[in-house]
């Protein structure tokens, strides 16, 4: 079975935007990257997930997995950014 590799940062962007409903700007703040980077990661992640689903391929997560300290970081909501 073919395996499609989903990078950890792609998974994080997908989770924050599609899983938690954050905007790309909010996800960028959480991840410490620009909105444009989140947009690129999100497009790549969505494409890979779609390829895996449609092509009945395995999906594997690769890259650094965040630790407890990263899980505890505060994600700033858009309202906070506007102040």
PyMOL Python script that loads the backbone (N, CA, C, O; Angstrom):
from pymol import cmd

cmd.read_pdbstr("""\
ATOM      1  N   UNK A   1       0.852  -1.181   0.000  1.00  0.00           N
ATOM      2  CA  UNK A   1       0.000   0.000   0.000  1.00  0.00           C
ATOM      3  C   UNK A   1       0.895   1.241   0.000  1.00  0.00           C
ATOM      4  O   UNK A   1       1.857   1.331   0.763  1.00  0.00           O
ATOM      5  N   UNK A   2       0.566   2.169  -0.849  1.00  0.00           N
ATOM      6  CA  UNK A   2       1.321   3.422  -0.914  1.00  0.00           C
ATOM      7  C   UNK A   2       1.032   4.272   0.333  1.00  0.00           C
ATOM      8  O   UNK A   2      -0.096   4.322   0.823  1.00  0.00           O
ATOM      9  N   UNK A   3       2.071   4.930   0.823  1.00  0.00           N
ATOM     10  CA  UNK A   3       1.941   5.783   2.005  1.00  0.00           C
ATOM     11  C   UNK A   3       2.187   7.235   1.616  1.00  0.00           C
ATOM     12  O   UNK A   3       3.187   7.554   0.972  1.00  0.00           O
ATOM     13  N   UNK A   4       1.273   8.102   2.008  1.00  0.00           N
ATOM     14  CA  UNK A   4       1.432   9.539   1.803  1.00  0.00           C
ATOM     15  C   UNK A   4       1.888  10.145   3.123  1.00  0.00           C
ATOM     16  O   UNK A   4       1.249   9.950   4.157  1.00  0.00           O
ATOM     17  N   UNK A   5       2.993  10.881   3.084  1.00  0.00           N
ATOM     18  CA  UNK A   5       3.563  11.488   4.283  1.00  0.00           C
ATOM     19  C   UNK A   5       2.964  12.868   4.524  1.00  0.00           C
ATOM     20  O   UNK A   5       3.050  13.747   3.665  1.00  0.00           O
ATOM     21  N   UNK A   6       2.363  13.054   5.681  1.00  0.00           N
ATOM     22  CA  UNK A   6       1.816  14.344   6.096  1.00  0.00           C
ATOM     23  C   UNK A   6       2.755  14.902   7.162  1.00  0.00           C
ATOM     24  O   UNK A   6       2.901  14.312   8.232  1.00  0.00           O
ATOM     25  N   UNK A   7       3.387  16.031   6.873  1.00  0.00           N
ATOM     26  CA  UNK A   7       4.323  16.632   7.828  1.00  0.00           C
ATOM     27  C   UNK A   7       3.574  17.122   9.064  1.00  0.00           C
ATOM     28  O   UNK A   7       2.405  17.498   8.990  1.00  0.00           O
ATOM     29  N   UNK A   8       4.263  17.111  10.192  1.00  0.00           N
ATOM     30  CA  UNK A   8       3.619  17.506  11.442  1.00  0.00           C
ATOM     31  C   UNK A   8       3.081  18.936  11.370  1.00  0.00           C
ATOM     32  O   UNK A   8       1.997  19.207  11.888  1.00  0.00           O
ATOM     33  N   UNK A   9       3.819  19.856  10.737  1.00  0.00           N
ATOM     34  CA  UNK A   9       3.326  21.233  10.658  1.00  0.00           C
ATOM     35  C   UNK A   9       2.090  21.333   9.769  1.00  0.00           C
ATOM     36  O   UNK A   9       1.235  22.188   9.995  1.00  0.00           O
ATOM     37  N   UNK A  10       1.987  20.463   8.756  1.00  0.00           N
ATOM     38  CA  UNK A  10       0.775  20.417   7.936  1.00  0.00           C
ATOM     39  C   UNK A  10      -0.402  19.933   8.776  1.00  0.00           C
ATOM     40  O   UNK A  10      -1.499  20.484   8.696  1.00  0.00           O
ATOM     41  N   UNK A  11      -0.164  18.901   9.582  1.00  0.00           N
ATOM     42  CA  UNK A  11      -1.208  18.380  10.460  1.00  0.00           C
ATOM     43  C   UNK A  11      -1.655  19.441  11.460  1.00  0.00           C
ATOM     44  O   UNK A  11      -2.850  19.593  11.714  1.00  0.00           O
ATOM     45  N   UNK A  12      -0.701  20.175  12.027  1.00  0.00           N
ATOM     46  CA  UNK A  12      -1.036  21.204  13.007  1.00  0.00           C
ATOM     47  C   UNK A  12      -1.895  22.303  12.377  1.00  0.00           C
ATOM     48  O   UNK A  12      -2.875  22.744  12.978  1.00  0.00           O
ATOM     49  N   UNK A  13      -1.536  22.745  11.177  1.00  0.00           N
ATOM     50  CA  UNK A  13      -2.320  23.771  10.484  1.00  0.00           C
ATOM     51  C   UNK A  13      -3.726  23.250  10.185  1.00  0.00           C
ATOM     52  O   UNK A  13      -4.708  23.972  10.362  1.00  0.00           O
ATOM     53  N   UNK A  14      -3.821  22.015   9.738  1.00  0.00           N
ATOM     54  CA  UNK A  14      -5.115  21.397   9.435  1.00  0.00           C
ATOM     55  C   UNK A  14      -5.973  21.291  10.694  1.00  0.00           C
ATOM     56  O   UNK A  14      -7.167  21.590  10.663  1.00  0.00           O
ATOM     57  N   UNK A  15      -5.369  20.872  11.784  1.00  0.00           N
ATOM     58  CA  UNK A  15      -6.095  20.742  13.041  1.00  0.00           C
ATOM     59  C   UNK A  15      -6.590  22.097  13.554  1.00  0.00           C
ATOM     60  O   UNK A  15      -7.748  22.230  13.951  1.00  0.00           O
ATOM     61  N   UNK A  16      -5.714  23.093  13.542  1.00  0.00           N
ATOM     62  CA  UNK A  16      -6.094  24.404  14.060  1.00  0.00           C
ATOM     63  C   UNK A  16      -7.199  25.055  13.227  1.00  0.00           C
ATOM     64  O   UNK A  16      -8.153  25.607  13.775  1.00  0.00           O
ATOM     65  N   UNK A  17      -7.066  24.987  11.906  1.00  0.00           N
ATOM     66  CA  UNK A  17      -8.043  25.659  11.033  1.00  0.00           C
ATOM     67  C   UNK A  17      -9.326  24.851  10.853  1.00  0.00           C
ATOM     68  O   UNK A  17     -10.424  25.379  11.035  1.00  0.00           O
ATOM     69  N   UNK A  18      -9.195  23.597  10.502  1.00  0.00           N
ATOM     70  CA  UNK A  18     -10.379  22.789  10.212  1.00  0.00           C
ATOM     71  C   UNK A  18     -10.923  22.096  11.457  1.00  0.00           C
ATOM     72  O   UNK A  18     -12.134  21.913  11.581  1.00  0.00           O
ATOM     73  N   UNK A  19     -10.054  21.714  12.368  1.00  0.00           N
ATOM     74  CA  UNK A  19     -10.489  21.020  13.573  1.00  0.00           C
ATOM     75  C   UNK A  19     -10.998  21.956  14.656  1.00  0.00           C
ATOM     76  O   UNK A  19     -12.011  21.680  15.299  1.00  0.00           O
ATOM     77  N   UNK A  20     -10.287  23.072  14.859  1.00  0.00           N
ATOM     78  CA  UNK A  20     -10.659  24.012  15.915  1.00  0.00           C
ATOM     79  C   UNK A  20     -11.360  25.260  15.388  1.00  0.00           C
ATOM     80  O   UNK A  20     -11.827  26.083  16.176  1.00  0.00           O
ATOM     81  N   UNK A  21     -11.440  25.409  14.072  1.00  0.00           N
ATOM     82  CA  UNK A  21     -12.157  26.536  13.489  1.00  0.00           C
ATOM     83  C   UNK A  21     -11.436  27.870  13.570  1.00  0.00           C
ATOM     84  O   UNK A  21     -12.063  28.922  13.446  1.00  0.00           O
ATOM     85  N   UNK A  22     -10.124  27.838  13.778  1.00  0.00           N
ATOM     86  CA  UNK A  22      -9.364  29.086  13.835  1.00  0.00           C
ATOM     87  C   UNK A  22      -9.159  29.634  12.421  1.00  0.00           C
ATOM     88  O   UNK A  22      -9.140  28.881  11.447  1.00  0.00           O
ATOM     89  N   UNK A  23      -9.011  30.932  12.326  1.00  0.00           N
ATOM     90  CA  UNK A  23      -8.658  31.541  11.044  1.00  0.00           C
ATOM     91  C   UNK A  23      -7.184  31.229  10.769  1.00  0.00           C
ATOM     92  O   UNK A  23      -6.454  30.802  11.664  1.00  0.00           O
ATOM     93  N   UNK A  24      -6.764  31.445   9.542  1.00  0.00           N
ATOM     94  CA  UNK A  24      -5.358  31.240   9.208  1.00  0.00           C
ATOM     95  C   UNK A  24      -4.474  32.192  10.009  1.00  0.00           C
ATOM     96  O   UNK A  24      -3.366  31.827  10.400  1.00  0.00           O
ATOM     97  N   UNK A  25      -4.948  33.387  10.251  1.00  0.00           N
ATOM     98  CA  UNK A  25      -4.199  34.356  11.052  1.00  0.00           C
ATOM     99  C   UNK A  25      -4.036  33.847  12.488  1.00  0.00           C
ATOM    100  O   UNK A  25      -2.941  33.909  13.047  1.00  0.00           O
ATOM    101  N   UNK A  26      -5.108  33.350  13.076  1.00  0.00           N
ATOM    102  CA  UNK A  26      -5.054  32.819  14.444  1.00  0.00           C
ATOM    103  C   UNK A  26      -4.134  31.599  14.522  1.00  0.00           C
ATOM    104  O   UNK A  26      -3.345  31.463  15.457  1.00  0.00           O
ATOM    105  N   UNK A  27      -4.246  30.725  13.537  1.00  0.00           N
ATOM    106  CA  UNK A  27      -3.385  29.537  13.505  1.00  0.00           C
ATOM    107  C   UNK A  27      -1.926  29.940  13.379  1.00  0.00           C
ATOM    108  O   UNK A  27      -1.053  29.323  13.991  1.00  0.00           O
ATOM    109  N   UNK A  28      -1.657  30.969  12.591  1.00  0.00           N
ATOM    110  CA  UNK A  28      -0.289  31.460  12.446  1.00  0.00           C
ATOM    111  C   UNK A  28       0.285  31.946  13.767  1.00  0.00           C
ATOM    112  O   UNK A  28       1.452  31.699  14.072  1.00  0.00           O
ATOM    113  N   UNK A  29      -0.539  32.641  14.551  1.00  0.00           N
ATOM    114  CA  UNK A  29      -0.104  33.103  15.872  1.00  0.00           C
ATOM    115  C   UNK A  29       0.209  31.902  16.761  1.00  0.00           C
ATOM    116  O   UNK A  29       1.235  31.878  17.441  1.00  0.00           O
ATOM    117  N   UNK A  30      -0.672  30.911  16.754  1.00  0.00           N
ATOM    118  CA  UNK A  30      -0.463  29.711  17.567  1.00  0.00           C
ATOM    119  C   UNK A  30       0.812  28.973  17.174  1.00  0.00           C
ATOM    120  O   UNK A  30       1.541  28.475  18.031  1.00  0.00           O
ATOM    121  N   UNK A  31       1.072  28.909  15.876  1.00  0.00           N
ATOM    122  CA  UNK A  31       2.215  28.156  15.381  1.00  0.00           C
ATOM    123  C   UNK A  31       3.494  28.981  15.330  1.00  0.00           C
ATOM    124  O   UNK A  31       4.584  28.430  15.177  1.00  0.00           O
ATOM    125  N   UNK A  32       3.366  30.295  15.458  1.00  0.00           N
ATOM    126  CA  UNK A  32       4.538  31.161  15.377  1.00  0.00           C
ATOM    127  C   UNK A  32       5.040  31.359  13.964  1.00  0.00           C
ATOM    128  O   UNK A  32       6.236  31.545  13.738  1.00  0.00           O
ATOM    129  N   UNK A  33       4.104  31.317  12.994  1.00  0.00           N
ATOM    130  CA  UNK A  33       4.453  31.509  11.584  1.00  0.00           C
ATOM    131  C   UNK A  33       3.486  32.522  10.960  1.00  0.00           C
ATOM    132  O   UNK A  33       2.503  32.910  11.591  1.00  0.00           O
ATOM    133  N   UNK A  34       3.759  32.939   9.748  1.00  0.00           N
ATOM    134  CA  UNK A  34       2.899  33.910   9.072  1.00  0.00           C
ATOM    135  C   UNK A  34       1.616  33.255   8.571  1.00  0.00           C
ATOM    136  O   UNK A  34       1.541  32.033   8.443  1.00  0.00           O
ATOM    137  N   UNK A  35       0.606  34.079   8.290  1.00  0.00           N
ATOM    138  CA  UNK A  35      -0.645  33.590   7.730  1.00  0.00           C
ATOM    139  C   UNK A  35      -0.392  32.903   6.396  1.00  0.00           C
ATOM    140  O   UNK A  35      -1.009  31.882   6.093  1.00  0.00           O
ATOM    141  N   UNK A  36       0.506  33.458   5.605  1.00  0.00           N
ATOM    142  CA  UNK A  36       0.835  32.865   4.310  1.00  0.00           C
ATOM    143  C   UNK A  36       1.409  31.466   4.434  1.00  0.00           C
ATOM    144  O   UNK A  36       1.111  30.588   3.624  1.00  0.00           O
ATOM    145  N   UNK A  37       2.237  31.262   5.454  1.00  0.00           N
ATOM    146  CA  UNK A  37       2.793  29.935   5.697  1.00  0.00           C
ATOM    147  C   UNK A  37       1.686  28.962   6.084  1.00  0.00           C
ATOM    148  O   UNK A  37       1.664  27.824   5.614  1.00  0.00           O
ATOM    149  N   UNK A  38       0.769  29.406   6.937  1.00  0.00           N
ATOM    150  CA  UNK A  38      -0.366  28.557   7.315  1.00  0.00           C
ATOM    151  C   UNK A  38      -1.175  28.206   6.071  1.00  0.00           C
ATOM    152  O   UNK A  38      -1.583  27.057   5.899  1.00  0.00           O
ATOM    153  N   UNK A  39      -1.405  29.183   5.210  1.00  0.00           N
ATOM    154  CA  UNK A  39      -2.175  28.951   3.988  1.00  0.00           C
ATOM    155  C   UNK A  39      -1.498  27.879   3.132  1.00  0.00           C
ATOM    156  O   UNK A  39      -2.174  26.995   2.605  1.00  0.00           O
ATOM    157  N   UNK A  40      -0.180  27.946   2.988  1.00  0.00           N
ATOM    158  CA  UNK A  40       0.567  26.968   2.201  1.00  0.00           C
ATOM    159  C   UNK A  40       0.492  25.584   2.843  1.00  0.00           C
ATOM    160  O   UNK A  40       0.258  24.590   2.155  1.00  0.00           O
ATOM    161  N   UNK A  41       0.691  25.520   4.163  1.00  0.00           N
ATOM    162  CA  UNK A  41       0.634  24.244   4.877  1.00  0.00           C
ATOM    163  C   UNK A  41      -0.752  23.616   4.793  1.00  0.00           C
ATOM    164  O   UNK A  41      -0.885  22.407   4.604  1.00  0.00           O
ATOM    165  N   UNK A  42      -1.771  24.438   4.931  1.00  0.00           N
ATOM    166  CA  UNK A  42      -3.154  23.971   4.891  1.00  0.00           C
ATOM    167  C   UNK A  42      -3.507  23.423   3.508  1.00  0.00           C
ATOM    168  O   UNK A  42      -4.143  22.374   3.402  1.00  0.00           O
ATOM    169  N   UNK A  43      -3.106  24.110   2.469  1.00  0.00           N
ATOM    170  CA  UNK A  43      -3.384  23.641   1.104  1.00  0.00           C
ATOM    171  C   UNK A  43      -2.695  22.306   0.845  1.00  0.00           C
ATOM    172  O   UNK A  43      -3.284  21.405   0.248  1.00  0.00           O
ATOM    173  N   UNK A  44      -1.460  22.182   1.289  1.00  0.00           N
ATOM    174  CA  UNK A  44      -0.713  20.946   1.099  1.00  0.00           C
ATOM    175  C   UNK A  44      -1.348  19.804   1.888  1.00  0.00           C
ATOM    176  O   UNK A  44      -1.505  18.698   1.369  1.00  0.00           O
ATOM    177  N   UNK A  45      -1.715  20.073   3.144  1.00  0.00           N
ATOM    178  CA  UNK A  45      -2.330  19.041   3.994  1.00  0.00           C
ATOM    179  C   UNK A  45      -3.655  18.570   3.412  1.00  0.00           C
ATOM    180  O   UNK A  45      -3.913  17.368   3.347  1.00  0.00           O
ATOM    181  N   UNK A  46      -4.488  19.499   2.995  1.00  0.00           N
ATOM    182  CA  UNK A  46      -5.794  19.134   2.433  1.00  0.00           C
ATOM    183  C   UNK A  46      -5.631  18.290   1.178  1.00  0.00           C
ATOM    184  O   UNK A  46      -6.371  17.328   0.973  1.00  0.00           O
ATOM    185  N   UNK A  47      -4.665  18.647   0.340  1.00  0.00           N
ATOM    186  CA  UNK A  47      -4.409  17.891  -0.880  1.00  0.00           C
ATOM    187  C   UNK A  47      -3.966  16.465  -0.561  1.00  0.00           C
ATOM    188  O   UNK A  47      -4.439  15.509  -1.176  1.00  0.00           O
ATOM    189  N   UNK A  48      -3.057  16.328   0.403  1.00  0.00           N
ATOM    190  CA  UNK A  48      -2.564  15.002   0.773  1.00  0.00           C
ATOM    191  C   UNK A  48      -3.662  14.144   1.384  1.00  0.00           C
ATOM    192  O   UNK A  48      -3.761  12.958   1.071  1.00  0.00           O
ATOM    193  N   UNK A  49      -4.485  14.721   2.245  1.00  0.00           N
ATOM    194  CA  UNK A  49      -5.580  13.968   2.853  1.00  0.00           C
ATOM    195  C   UNK A  49      -6.563  13.529   1.775  1.00  0.00           C
ATOM    196  O   UNK A  49      -7.020  12.386   1.787  1.00  0.00           O
ATOM    197  N   UNK A  50      -6.892  14.415   0.847  1.00  0.00           N
ATOM    198  CA  UNK A  50      -7.807  14.070  -0.240  1.00  0.00           C
ATOM    199  C   UNK A  50      -7.234  12.949  -1.108  1.00  0.00           C
ATOM    200  O   UNK A  50      -7.955  12.024  -1.483  1.00  0.00           O
ATOM    201  N   UNK A  51      -5.938  13.029  -1.428  1.00  0.00           N
ATOM    202  CA  UNK A  51      -5.293  11.981  -2.224  1.00  0.00           C
ATOM    203  C   UNK A  51      -5.358  10.641  -1.507  1.00  0.00           C
ATOM    204  O   UNK A  51      -5.626   9.611  -2.127  1.00  0.00           O
ATOM    205  N   UNK A  52      -5.114  10.656  -0.203  1.00  0.00           N
ATOM    206  CA  UNK A  52      -5.147   9.412   0.572  1.00  0.00           C
ATOM    207  C   UNK A  52      -6.549   8.819   0.600  1.00  0.00           C
ATOM    208  O   UNK A  52      -6.713   7.609   0.439  1.00  0.00           O
ATOM    209  N   UNK A  53      -7.557   9.657   0.802  1.00  0.00           N
ATOM    210  CA  UNK A  53      -8.931   9.166   0.871  1.00  0.00           C
ATOM    211  C   UNK A  53      -9.408   8.630  -0.471  1.00  0.00           C
ATOM    212  O   UNK A  53      -9.941   7.524  -0.549  1.00  0.00           O
ATOM    213  N   UNK A  54      -9.218   9.409  -1.520  1.00  0.00           N
ATOM    214  CA  UNK A  54      -9.713   9.018  -2.840  1.00  0.00           C
ATOM    215  C   UNK A  54      -8.931   7.827  -3.398  1.00  0.00           C
ATOM    216  O   UNK A  54      -9.502   6.937  -4.027  1.00  0.00           O
ATOM    217  N   UNK A  55      -7.623   7.825  -3.160  1.00  0.00           N
ATOM    218  CA  UNK A  55      -6.786   6.756  -3.695  1.00  0.00           C
ATOM    219  C   UNK A  55      -6.641   5.563  -2.779  1.00  0.00           C
ATOM    220  O   UNK A  55      -5.875   4.647  -3.079  1.00  0.00           O
ATOM    221  N   UNK A  56      -7.368   5.551  -1.654  1.00  0.00           N
ATOM    222  CA  UNK A  56      -7.291   4.477  -0.670  1.00  0.00           C
ATOM    223  C   UNK A  56      -5.846   4.168  -0.298  1.00  0.00           C
ATOM    224  O   UNK A  56      -5.404   3.019  -0.317  1.00  0.00           O
ATOM    225  N   UNK A  57      -5.120   5.247   0.044  1.00  0.00           N
ATOM    226  CA  UNK A  57      -3.708   5.144   0.414  1.00  0.00           C
ATOM    227  C   UNK A  57      -3.561   5.410   1.906  1.00  0.00           C
ATOM    228  O   UNK A  57      -4.413   6.044   2.529  1.00  0.00           O
ATOM    229  N   UNK A  58      -2.476   4.918   2.459  1.00  0.00           N
ATOM    230  CA  UNK A  58      -2.199   5.150   3.876  1.00  0.00           C
ATOM    231  C   UNK A  58      -1.690   6.572   4.062  1.00  0.00           C
ATOM    232  O   UNK A  58      -1.064   7.143   3.169  1.00  0.00           O
ATOM    233  N   UNK A  59      -1.964   7.133   5.226  1.00  0.00           N
ATOM    234  CA  UNK A  59      -1.521   8.481   5.571  1.00  0.00           C
ATOM    235  C   UNK A  59      -0.667   8.370   6.829  1.00  0.00           C
ATOM    236  O   UNK A  59      -1.124   7.867   7.855  1.00  0.00           O
ATOM    237  N   UNK A  60       0.568   8.840   6.746  1.00  0.00           N
ATOM    238  CA  UNK A  60       1.481   8.770   7.885  1.00  0.00           C
ATOM    239  C   UNK A  60       1.898  10.177   8.282  1.00  0.00           C
ATOM    240  O   UNK A  60       2.068  11.044   7.425  1.00  0.00           O
ATOM    241  N   UNK A  61       2.061  10.404   9.580  1.00  0.00           N
ATOM    242  CA  UNK A  61       2.492  11.695  10.101  1.00  0.00           C
ATOM    243  C   UNK A  61       3.998  11.636  10.280  1.00  0.00           C
ATOM    244  O   UNK A  61       4.517  10.702  10.892  1.00  0.00           O
ATOM    245  N   UNK A  62       4.703  12.627   9.748  1.00  0.00           N
ATOM    246  CA  UNK A  62       6.153  12.662   9.886  1.00  0.00           C
ATOM    247  C   UNK A  62       6.590  14.000  10.470  1.00  0.00           C
ATOM    248  O   UNK A  62       5.846  14.980  10.429  1.00  0.00           O
ATOM    249  N   UNK A  63       7.779  14.029  11.002  1.00  0.00           N
ATOM    250  CA  UNK A  63       8.320  15.271  11.553  1.00  0.00           C
ATOM    251  C   UNK A  63       8.240  15.299  13.056  1.00  0.00           C
ATOM    252  O   UNK A  63       7.850  14.319  13.690  1.00  0.00           O
ATOM    253  N   UNK A  64       8.613  16.432  13.626  1.00  0.00           N
ATOM    254  CA  UNK A  64       8.648  16.588  15.080  1.00  0.00           C
ATOM    255  C   UNK A  64       7.247  16.655  15.655  1.00  0.00           C
ATOM    256  O   UNK A  64       6.394  17.393  15.162  1.00  0.00           O
ATOM    257  N   UNK A  65       7.021  15.888  16.688  1.00  0.00           N
ATOM    258  CA  UNK A  65       5.760  15.921  17.407  1.00  0.00           C
ATOM    259  C   UNK A  65       5.944  16.864  18.583  1.00  0.00           C
ATOM    260  O   UNK A  65       6.947  16.796  19.293  1.00  0.00           O
ATOM    261  N   UNK A  66       4.969  17.745  18.785  1.00  0.00           N
ATOM    262  CA  UNK A  66       5.095  18.724  19.854  1.00  0.00           C
ATOM    263  C   UNK A  66       5.043  18.052  21.214  1.00  0.00           C
ATOM    264  O   UNK A  66       4.407  17.014  21.392  1.00  0.00           O
ATOM    265  N   UNK A  67       5.719  18.660  22.154  1.00  0.00           N
ATOM    266  CA  UNK A  67       5.742  18.149  23.518  1.00  0.00           C
ATOM    267  C   UNK A  67       4.700  18.835  24.376  1.00  0.00           C
ATOM    268  O   UNK A  67       3.913  19.646  23.887  1.00  0.00           O
ATOM    269  N   UNK A  68       4.699  18.506  25.658  1.00  0.00           N
ATOM    270  CA  UNK A  68       3.730  19.061  26.600  1.00  0.00           C
ATOM    271  C   UNK A  68       3.797  20.578  26.637  1.00  0.00           C
ATOM    272  O   UNK A  68       2.760  21.236  26.708  1.00  0.00           O
ATOM    273  N   UNK A  69       4.994  21.146  26.590  1.00  0.00           N
ATOM    274  CA  UNK A  69       5.140  22.606  26.640  1.00  0.00           C
ATOM    275  C   UNK A  69       4.437  23.258  25.452  1.00  0.00           C
ATOM    276  O   UNK A  69       3.792  24.295  25.604  1.00  0.00           O
ATOM    277  N   UNK A  70       4.558  22.656  24.277  1.00  0.00           N
ATOM    278  CA  UNK A  70       3.907  23.204  23.089  1.00  0.00           C
ATOM    279  C   UNK A  70       2.393  23.075  23.176  1.00  0.00           C
ATOM    280  O   UNK A  70       1.668  23.941  22.687  1.00  0.00           O
ATOM    281  N   UNK A  71       1.906  21.992  23.800  1.00  0.00           N
ATOM    282  CA  UNK A  71       0.466  21.797  23.931  1.00  0.00           C
ATOM    283  C   UNK A  71      -0.142  22.863  24.833  1.00  0.00           C
ATOM    284  O   UNK A  71      -1.313  23.212  24.684  1.00  0.00           O
ATOM    285  N   UNK A  72       0.649  23.379  25.768  1.00  0.00           N
ATOM    286  CA  UNK A  72       0.148  24.348  26.732  1.00  0.00           C
ATOM    287  C   UNK A  72       0.210  25.790  26.237  1.00  0.00           C
ATOM    288  O   UNK A  72      -0.287  26.695  26.908  1.00  0.00           O
ATOM    289  N   UNK A  73       0.815  26.013  25.070  1.00  0.00           N
ATOM    290  CA  UNK A  73       0.962  27.402  24.617  1.00  0.00           C
ATOM    291  C   UNK A  73      -0.402  28.033  24.342  1.00  0.00           C
ATOM    292  O   UNK A  73      -1.343  27.372  23.903  1.00  0.00           O
ATOM    293  N   UNK A  74      -0.471  29.315  24.611  1.00  0.00           N
ATOM    294  CA  UNK A  74      -1.727  30.050  24.484  1.00  0.00           C
ATOM    295  C   UNK A  74      -1.924  30.471  23.039  1.00  0.00           C
ATOM    296  O   UNK A  74      -1.032  31.065  22.434  1.00  0.00           O
ATOM    297  N   UNK A  75      -3.084  30.166  22.487  1.00  0.00           N
ATOM    298  CA  UNK A  75      -3.429  30.603  21.146  1.00  0.00           C
ATOM    299  C   UNK A  75      -4.276  31.856  21.259  1.00  0.00           C
ATOM    300  O   UNK A  75      -5.351  31.839  21.859  1.00  0.00           O
ATOM    301  N   UNK A  76      -3.794  32.932  20.685  1.00  0.00           N
ATOM    302  CA  UNK A  76      -4.469  34.224  20.764  1.00  0.00           C
ATOM    303  C   UNK A  76      -5.623  34.256  19.770  1.00  0.00           C
ATOM    304  O   UNK A  76      -5.429  33.952  18.593  1.00  0.00           O
ATOM    305  N   UNK A  77      -6.811  34.618  20.220  1.00  0.00           N
ATOM    306  CA  UNK A  77      -7.973  34.745  19.338  1.00  0.00           C
ATOM    307  C   UNK A  77      -7.876  36.029  18.533  1.00  0.00           C
ATOM    308  O   UNK A  77      -7.186  36.961  18.947  1.00  0.00           O
ATOM    309  N   UNK A  78      -8.544  36.097  17.403  1.00  0.00           N
ATOM    310  CA  UNK A  78      -8.501  37.252  16.519  1.00  0.00           C
ATOM    311  C   UNK A  78      -8.908  38.529  17.243  1.00  0.00           C
ATOM    312  O   UNK A  78      -8.363  39.599  16.975  1.00  0.00           O
ATOM    313  N   UNK A  79      -9.867  38.416  18.161  1.00  0.00           N
ATOM    314  CA  UNK A  79     -10.317  39.610  18.889  1.00  0.00           C
ATOM    315  C   UNK A  79      -9.148  40.241  19.640  1.00  0.00           C
ATOM    316  O   UNK A  79      -9.058  41.465  19.731  1.00  0.00           O
ATOM    317  N   UNK A  80      -8.259  39.421  20.174  1.00  0.00           N
ATOM    318  CA  UNK A  80      -7.092  39.933  20.890  1.00  0.00           C
ATOM    319  C   UNK A  80      -6.135  40.636  19.954  1.00  0.00           C
ATOM    320  O   UNK A  80      -5.483  41.607  20.338  1.00  0.00           O
ATOM    321  N   UNK A  81      -6.048  40.149  18.722  1.00  0.00           N
ATOM    322  CA  UNK A  81      -5.137  40.747  17.748  1.00  0.00           C
ATOM    323  C   UNK A  81      -5.632  42.128  17.314  1.00  0.00           C
ATOM    324  O   UNK A  81      -4.832  42.996  16.966  1.00  0.00           O
ATOM    325  N   UNK A  82      -6.931  42.325  17.336  1.00  0.00           N
ATOM    326  CA  UNK A  82      -7.506  43.594  16.876  1.00  0.00           C
ATOM    327  C   UNK A  82      -7.366  44.708  17.891  1.00  0.00           C
ATOM    328  O   UNK A  82      -7.581  45.872  17.555  1.00  0.00           O
ATOM    329  N   UNK A  83      -7.012  44.382  19.124  1.00  0.00           N
ATOM    330  CA  UNK A  83      -6.937  45.417  20.180  1.00  0.00           C
ATOM    331  C   UNK A  83      -5.703  46.262  20.037  1.00  0.00           C
ATOM    332  O   UNK A  83      -5.483  47.173  20.835  1.00  0.00           O
TER     333      UNK A  83
END
""", "prot")
cmd.dss("prot")
cmd.show_as("cartoon", "prot")
cmd.util.cbc("prot")
cmd.orient("prot")
